[in-house]
């Protein structure tokens, strides 16, 4: 494997890491858009149970080539993590179904991707 150059990042003092527990991915002929969001339960006055509100954390648009490279980097890093820590189990709702032009991974495993 080729050695990676030493790269440093200039991080502005106003930037901060953000937590997200979902991502919606849409594709076009020219780009791939990832909308990272944080799903938060919103209680209703009647039952105490409510809908889930999604708050956009960050949108990232990239070329299909960058998206494919990102997928490979993520795949390698997850495989390395699992070698050290054991397998990551995903709910069936994430694993089943055909990929669609618009797909989501959601915080609520009871919701179906892309629906």
Buried (B, 14 or more C-beta within 10 A) or exposed (E): EEEEEEEEEEEEEEEEEEEBBBBBBBBEEEEBBBBBBBBEEEEEEEEEEEEEEBEEBEEBBBEEEEBEEBEEEEEEEEEEEEEEEEEEEEEEBBEEEEEEEEBBBBBEEEBEBBE
